[in-house]
Amino acid sequence: MSELSAVIMVACPLLHFGYVDKGCKNMKKTGNRTVLSLICVLTLTAVTSVTFAETGKAPDPKAVKTGKALYVKHCQACHQKDGVGQQQLPLGIRRPGYIPAMPLNETSHAWHHGDEQLVATILSGIKQRGMPSFRGTLSELDAINIVAYVKSLWPPKILDCQGPKHMSCM
């Protein structure tokens, strides 16, 4: 959820139920407060509806371009150019505790997850797999743009099968 979405989600109920009096003292609950609540709901819907590309749908080209630059800066060192991941070495050869970064292209399972889950993974990391959290380094919008870039690496059939429907799609 973006910072703006969070502010709107907190502010709207406070305004509607009269906890914020400034400018609302003379509003009738059935009149202007209802209109204010409707405006808040519509604004929240507009803000959150543009936050995530729809799972299984092609990403916005502008988001892909922005996401690629962020991917190169923050992700490519581990996940490699074009999301091919690090070489999967046999356990007997690799350094103890080393877990190679998984591919993000169609050869692995990133596309099994929805957009929101991929964004959450970028921001929270996966400690058991050695992936750091990027919360505080990247904004939610940055992570969304990175997901857009990653999705641009997938062929149409994989993109169509993204998320929960991957089990019945292929």
BELUR-V60924 format. One record per pair of residues at least 6 apart in sequence whose ideal C-beta (glycine too) atoms are under 8 Angstrom apart, sorted by sequence separation. I is the first residue (numbers start at 1). GAP is how many residues later the second one is. D is the distance in Angstrom with one decimal. If there is no record, write none. Layout:
i=I gap=GAP d=D
i=I gap=GAP d=D
//
This chain:
i=14 gap=6 d=5.0
i=18 gap=6 d=6.2
i=27 gap=6 d=4.7
i=53 gap=6 d=4.7
i=79 gap=6 d=5.8
i=80 gap=6 d=6.5
i=94 gap=6 d=7.6
i=102 gap=6 d=5.0
i=104 gap=6 d=4.7
i=125 gap=6 d=4.7
i=53 gap=7 d=6.4
i=79 gap=7 d=7.7
i=102 gap=7 d=7.6
i=103 gap=7 d=7.4
i=125 gap=7 d=4.9
i=1 gap=8 d=7.7
i=59 gap=8 d=7.7
i=71 gap=8 d=7.8
i=78 gap=8 d=6.5
i=102 gap=8 d=7.2
i=110 gap=8 d=6.8
i=113 gap=8 d=7.4
i=125 gap=8 d=3.6
i=134 gap=8 d=7.9
i=138 gap=8 d=7.5
i=151 gap=8 d=6.3
i=154 gap=8 d=7.5
i=161 gap=8 d=3.5
i=11 gap=9 d=7.5
i=15 gap=9 d=6.1
i=24 gap=9 d=7.0
i=27 gap=9 d=7.1
i=89 gap=9 d=8.0
i=124 gap=9 d=5.4
i=125 gap=9 d=6.9
i=134 gap=9 d=6.9
i=160 gap=9 d=6.9
i=161 gap=9 d=5.9
i=53 gap=10 d=6.9
i=121 gap=10 d=7.5
i=123 gap=10 d=6.6
i=18 gap=11 d=7.7
i=89 gap=11 d=6.9
i=123 gap=11 d=5.8
i=124 gap=11 d=6.6
i=151 gap=11 d=7.4
i=24 gap=12 d=7.7
i=71 gap=12 d=8.0
i=88 gap=12 d=5.6
i=122 gap=12 d=5.5
i=123 gap=12 d=4.7
i=87 gap=13 d=6.5
i=86 gap=14 d=3.7
i=18 gap=15 d=7.5
i=85 gap=15 d=6.6
i=86 gap=15 d=4.7
i=123 gap=15 d=6.9
i=85 gap=16 d=5.4
i=122 gap=16 d=6.7
i=16 gap=17 d=5.6
i=85 gap=17 d=5.1
i=123 gap=17 d=6.8
i=15 gap=18 d=7.5
i=85 gap=18 d=3.3
i=84 gap=19 d=5.4
i=85 gap=19 d=6.9
i=16 gap=20 d=6.6
i=83 gap=20 d=5.9
i=85 gap=20 d=7.8
i=123 gap=20 d=5.4
i=15 gap=21 d=5.7
i=16 gap=21 d=4.5
i=80 gap=21 d=7.5
i=83 gap=21 d=3.5
i=84 gap=21 d=6.1
i=119 gap=21 d=6.6
i=122 gap=21 d=4.2
i=15 gap=22 d=7.6
i=79 gap=22 d=5.0
i=83 gap=22 d=4.3
i=85 gap=22 d=7.7
i=78 gap=23 d=3.7
i=79 gap=23 d=7.5
i=80 gap=23 d=7.9
i=82 gap=23 d=6.4
i=84 gap=23 d=7.5
i=85 gap=23 d=6.5
i=12 gap=24 d=7.9
i=16 gap=24 d=7.2
i=79 gap=24 d=7.3
i=119 gap=24 d=4.4
i=122 gap=24 d=6.0
i=12 gap=25 d=6.5
i=15 gap=25 d=6.9
i=79 gap=25 d=5.3
i=118 gap=25 d=7.9
i=119 gap=25 d=5.7
i=122 gap=25 d=7.3
i=83 gap=27 d=7.8
i=102 gap=27 d=7.5
i=12 gap=28 d=3.3
i=119 gap=28 d=5.7
i=11 gap=29 d=7.3
i=12 gap=29 d=7.1
i=75 gap=29 d=7.9
i=101 gap=29 d=7.9
i=115 gap=29 d=7.5
i=118 gap=29 d=4.7
i=99 gap=30 d=5.3
i=101 gap=30 d=7.3
i=99 gap=31 d=4.8
i=8 gap=32 d=6.3
i=12 gap=32 d=6.8
i=98 gap=32 d=7.9
i=115 gap=32 d=5.5
i=118 gap=32 d=7.1
i=8 gap=35 d=5.8
i=9 gap=35 d=6.3
i=8 gap=36 d=4.7
i=115 gap=36 d=7.8
i=5 gap=39 d=6.5
i=8 gap=39 d=6.4
i=110 gap=40 d=6.5
i=111 gap=40 d=8.0
i=5 gap=42 d=5.1
i=4 gap=43 d=5.6
i=5 gap=43 d=5.3
i=111 gap=43 d=5.7
i=2 gap=45 d=6.7
i=2 gap=46 d=7.7
i=5 gap=46 d=6.9
i=104 gap=46 d=4.8
i=1 gap=47 d=7.2
i=106 gap=47 d=7.4
i=111 gap=47 d=5.1
i=105 gap=48 d=4.7
i=106 gap=48 d=5.1
i=111 gap=48 d=7.4
i=114 gap=48 d=7.1
i=115 gap=48 d=7.9
i=2 gap=49 d=5.8
i=104 gap=49 d=6.8
i=105 gap=49 d=6.8
i=106 gap=49 d=6.0
i=113 gap=49 d=7.8
i=114 gap=49 d=4.1
i=1 gap=50 d=7.4
i=111 gap=50 d=7.0
i=112 gap=50 d=7.7
i=113 gap=50 d=6.7
i=114 gap=50 d=7.0
i=111 gap=51 d=4.9
i=112 gap=51 d=7.4
i=106 gap=52 d=4.4
i=111 gap=52 d=8.0
i=78 gap=53 d=7.7
i=112 gap=54 d=4.8
i=111 gap=55 d=6.7
i=55 gap=59 d=4.0
i=55 gap=60 d=4.9
i=74 gap=60 d=6.4
i=54 gap=61 d=7.4
i=55 gap=61 d=7.6
i=53 gap=62 d=5.8
i=52 gap=63 d=4.7
i=74 gap=63 d=7.0
i=52 gap=64 d=5.9
i=74 gap=64 d=6.6
i=52 gap=67 d=7.2
i=83 gap=67 d=6.0
i=70 gap=68 d=7.0
i=83 gap=70 d=5.0
i=75 gap=71 d=6.5
i=82 gap=71 d=6.1
i=70 gap=72 d=5.4
i=74 gap=72 d=7.5
i=70 gap=75 d=5.8
i=71 gap=75 d=5.3
i=70 gap=76 d=5.2
i=67 gap=77 d=7.9
i=67 gap=78 d=3.6
i=71 gap=78 d=5.0
i=66 gap=79 d=4.4
i=67 gap=79 d=4.7
i=70 gap=79 d=7.4
i=71 gap=79 d=7.2
i=67 gap=80 d=7.0
i=63 gap=81 d=7.0
i=64 gap=81 d=7.8
i=67 gap=81 d=4.5
i=68 gap=81 d=4.5
i=63 gap=82 d=4.9
i=66 gap=82 d=7.7
i=67 gap=82 d=3.2
i=66 gap=83 d=8.0
i=67 gap=83 d=7.4
i=64 gap=84 d=4.9
i=68 gap=84 d=7.8
i=63 gap=85 d=3.7
i=64 gap=85 d=5.2
i=67 gap=85 d=7.8
i=63 gap=86 d=7.7
i=64 gap=87 d=7.9
i=59 gap=88 d=7.5
i=60 gap=88 d=6.3
i=64 gap=88 d=4.5
i=51 gap=89 d=7.4
i=59 gap=89 d=3.5
i=51 gap=90 d=7.8
i=59 gap=90 d=7.6
i=53 gap=91 d=7.5
i=52 gap=92 d=6.2
i=59 gap=92 d=4.8
i=51 gap=93 d=6.4
i=58 gap=93 d=7.3
i=59 gap=93 d=5.9
i=53 gap=94 d=7.4
i=58 gap=94 d=8.0
i=53 gap=95 d=5.9
i=53 gap=98 d=7.1
i=58 gap=101 d=6.3
i=57 gap=102 d=7.5
i=56 gap=103 d=6.5
i=56 gap=104 d=6.1
i=56 gap=105 d=7.3
i=56 gap=106 d=4.4
i=55 gap=107 d=5.4
i=56 gap=107 d=5.7
i=55 gap=108 d=4.2
i=56 gap=109 d=7.1
i=3 gap=136 d=7.9
i=2 gap=137 d=8.0
i=3 gap=137 d=7.7
i=2 gap=138 d=5.4
i=1 gap=139 d=6.9
i=2 gap=139 d=6.4
//
